[in-house]
C-alpha cells in the first residue's frame, strides 16, 4: 500500500454471515484454518491471507505491515514512533482494523497538512479559532519528533516509578488554550477500581506495587478534582483523571479542555459526561464525536488530503461493519 490507497472499507468486506474461517475481503476464497484464541493468540500462516496481507481473526483483521492502516505521512510515523527510543506505549496495534491510534493519526495529521486543524478547537469550545493549533500526538511534537518537555517533566516528577505513564492521545495547543483529547473507537474509557486511588496500584502482569493515585498525585489533586465524588465510586475514570492532572501541571496559564472523542455508536456517548464532569472543579470537560469532526471538513476539492479523509471515514469499518453514521457518497 501507499499513501494514496485506503485501508479496506465497508465496500470491500463480505457480509458477516459469509465470513467463517475465510478471508473477509470480497472475492477472496483463502481459507483460515485456525483463528487465534486466548490460549494461542499468535498470528501465523494458519490465519494469514497472502493476497490481502492481513491476519484474520474471528471478528476483525490485522495488517501484516501495520502502516498499511495509515493514509498519510507513513514515513513521518516511522521516523517518530518506529525508533527504539520512542516512549509511545504499544505501537504494535496500529495495524489493527479497530486501532484508535491509526484512526487518530489519519484524521489529525490529514487535518494538519490541509491547514484545517483549527476547526477542532472551535468545535470543542464553541468559539472561533483563528490560528492553526500545534498538534501533539501521544506526547510527541510532529514538528521535531521529540517528546514534549511538559510531559517529560510531569512523568519525571509524578510517574517515575510506574510502567504505563500518562500519554494523552491528542493535544492541540493555541496561544491561550490547550485541548487534551482522549480518543476512543471501539474500546471503553479506562476505569480502575477505587482501591487503586486509595491504597496501592498493583501491576496485573508483574504484580509490582506502586503508590496509589492519592499519594502519587497528591500535590495536584486538591486543585483539580472533587476527590470526595471520586472516592464515592466503585471505579473511576483513571485515564481522564490523569489528563486533568497533567493539564493543570503542564499548562497553568492556559484554558485547558479535557475532551472525550467517541463514535456516535459508542455505548458511553450518552453517559460519560454525567459520570466524569462532576470529578472536575472547573467545567472543562467536553464530549465530541468522530462524526462531528467529519461534519467540519471543508468541501474544497483543491485539498486532496481532505477528499481522501472523507472517503476513509465514510468507508471505515469496525469488526467488519460500518463504523460511523456517515453517508457514503460517490468519490
N, C-alpha and C positions, 0 to 999 in steps of 0.2 A: 504494500500500500504506500501511497504518498500523500502529501498534504491536501491534494485536491479530491481524494477518494474518501467517501464517507464510510464509517463502520456500517455493518449490516443493520438494516432498519426493518420496520414492520412489513414493508412490501417484499422483503427478502426471506421472511420466516414462514415456515409451514404452519398451518393450523395446529394448535396444541395437541388435538386428538390424533394427529398423524405423526407426532414426534415421540416415538417409543423405540429406544435403542437404535437410533439412526441420527445422522447429521440433521440439524434443524433447518438448514438452508434449502429453499425450494429447488427442486430438480436434482438434488444430490441423494444418491442411494447408499452412501457409505454407512456400513453397519457399525454400531457401537457395542462391543462385546460386554464390557463391564463398566458401569458407572462408578466413579469414586464414591466412597462412603466414609463415615466416621472411622470405621475400622481400617480402611485402606484409602486415605484421602489423596494420594498422589496421582497426578496426571501422567499418562504414558501412552504407548502406541495403541493400547486397547480402547482408549476413548478419544483418539485423535483423528480428525479429518484432514488428510494431506491436502486435498483440493482447496479447502477454505481456511486452512491453517488455524483451526480452532480445536481446543479441547472441549468435548461435550460433557455436560453434566445433566442431571435429571431434569432440572427446570431452568437451565441457563447455559452459557458457554463462556469460554475464556480464550482470548487470543494468545497464540504461542509467542508471537512478538508483541509484547504488551503495548508498545507505542502505536500499533495498528488501531488502537482505540482512540487516538488523538487526531484532531482535524486541522491543527495549526501548530506551527513552531515546534516540531518534534525535536529538532537539534537543540533548541534552547532548553527544552525539558531535560534532555540527556545531559547537556552541559551542567545544569544546576543540580539535578536530582539523581543523576547517574554516577556522580563522583563518590569515591569511597568515604570522603569526609562529610558527605551530606548527612544532616541530622534529621531529615524528614522521616517520620515514622511510617513504616510499611508501604514502600513504593511498589511492592510486588503485586498489589491488587489493581494497578492501573489498567491492566488488560482485561478485567472482568466486565462483562456486559453491564452489571449493576454498579460499577465503580462510580462513587460520587466525586472522587478525585479527578477522574477523566472528564466527567461532566463539568466540573468546576473549571478545569483548565480550558476546555473547549469554549466555554461561554465567556469567561472573563478575559482570557488572552485575546480572543477574537474581538471583543468589545474594545480592549485597549488599543489594538492595532488599528481599528477603524475610527478611533477618536470618539467613541460613544460611551465610555465608562461613566461619564458624568450623569447619565440617565439614572444610574443606580442610587447614588445619594439622594437625588431628587425623589425617586420612588419611595425611598425609606422615610425621609424626613418630611416630605410633602412641601418642601421649599425648593425654589430654583437653585440649581448648581451651575455656576458659570465656568468653573475650571475643571480640567481633567484631573481626577484624583490619582495619586500614586497607588499602584497595585502591588500588594504583598501577598504571596501565596505560601501557606504553610510556614510562615515566618521568614521567607526569603524574598529579598528585593529582586525583581526581574531586571532591573537596570544594571546591577553589577553582580548578581548571582550570590550575594552574601546573606548570611543570617543577620537580620536587623539587630542593631545594638540594644534596643529596648527589650527585646525578647531574651537576648543572651543575658542581660543584666538581671532580668526577672528570674530566669531559671537558675542563675548562679546564686542568687540571694535566697530564693524560696524553695527551689526544687533540685538542689544539687545532689540529693541522695536518692531521688526516685528515678525509676527507669523510664516510664512514659510521662513525658513532660508536656506542659501546655503548648499547644500547636494550633493557633487559630487558622481555620481553613482559608479564609479570605479577609484581608484588611484593605480598606480603601481610606486613604488619608487626603484631606484637603487642608487648606490653611487653618481652618478653625474647627474642623470636625473629623472624627475618626469613626469608621463603621467596621465592627468586628462581626463577621458573618460565619455562623455555623451552618454548613451546607449539608442537607440530608437528601437522599434519593430513595432508597428502599429501606434503609436501616432506621431504627428508632433513635431518639435522643438518648445520650448516655446518662444512665442513672446508677447511683451507688447506694448501698444500704447505709442507713443513718449511722451505724456503728463506725463507718469509715470517717464520718465527720467528728464523732465524739471521742473515739478510742484510738484504734490503730488501723492503718491500711495494710492489708496483707496481700502480697502478690500471689495470685492464684496458681502461677506456674512454679515460681521459685520458693514460695512460702516465706519470702523475706518480709520483715515488718518495717513499716515506715511510720513516721509521725502522722497523726490524724490531720484532717483539713484544719480543724480548730487550732491546732498547735502550729502547723506549717505556715499558715497564712494569718497568724494572729495579729500582725501589725496592720492588716488591711481590712479585716472583716467588719470591724465596728463602723468604719467609714462608708462601707458599700452595701452591706447586707443586713436584712432583718433576720438575725440569726434565730430569734425565737420562733419564727414561722418555719424556718428550715428544720429546726430541732423537733418540731411537732409532726414531721413527716416520717413515714417508714423508709422511704427512699427519696433522694434529692437529685436534682438535675446537675450532675457533677461537672460536665464539660462547660455548660453555660455559666455556672458559678465561677469557674476558672477564668473564662473570658472577661467577666465583670471585674474580677480582682486584678487581672492583668491590665485592663484598660485604665483603671484608676491609678495603678502604679506607673504605667508607662507614659500616659498622656494626661497629666493632671491639669494642664491648662487648656485642654480642648473639650468640646462637647462630644461625648462618646455614646454611640448607639450599639447595643447588643442585638444582633439580628439572627433569627432562625429562618433559613431558606428551605422551603419544602415544596414537593409537588402538590397539586390540588387533591390528588388521590390519597395523600399521606394520612394515616389514621390519627395523627396528632394535630392536624391542621386546626381543628376547632377547639382543642383543649390546652395546647402548650402555653398560650398567652395567659390564660387564667391560672395555670399552675406555676409558671415561673415569675411572672411580673410582680407578685407580692414579695418575692425574695429581695427585690431591689429597693433601696431607699429613694432612688431617683426614677422617674418614669422614662426609662431609656430603652425599653425592650420593644422590639418590633418583629412582626412576622410577615414575610412576603413569600411569593411562590415563583417557581421557575416560569410558570405561565405569565405571571406579572411581568417578568423580565422580557419574555417573548413579545408581549404587547407594547413594550417600549422600543423595540428595534425599529430603526428607520426603514422607510420604503425605498431608499436610494438604491438604484440598480448600479450606481457607479462604485459601490463598495462590495466587491465580490465576496469578501470575507463574511459580511452580514448576510448576503444571499445564501451562502453555504451554511451558515449557522442556523438560519431559518429552516432550511431543508433538514438539517440534522435534528433539530428539536421537534419538527413535525413527525419525523420517522422514528425517533428514538424508542427503543424497547426496554422493558424491564421484565425479566423472567418470561421472555418470548412474546410479551403482549405490549401494546402501545402504552408508552409511559406517561404521556402528557395529554391533557384535554386541550389539544390544539388541532384545528382542521389541517388536512393535508391538501396543499394547493399544487397545481402544476408548476414545474420549475420555469 
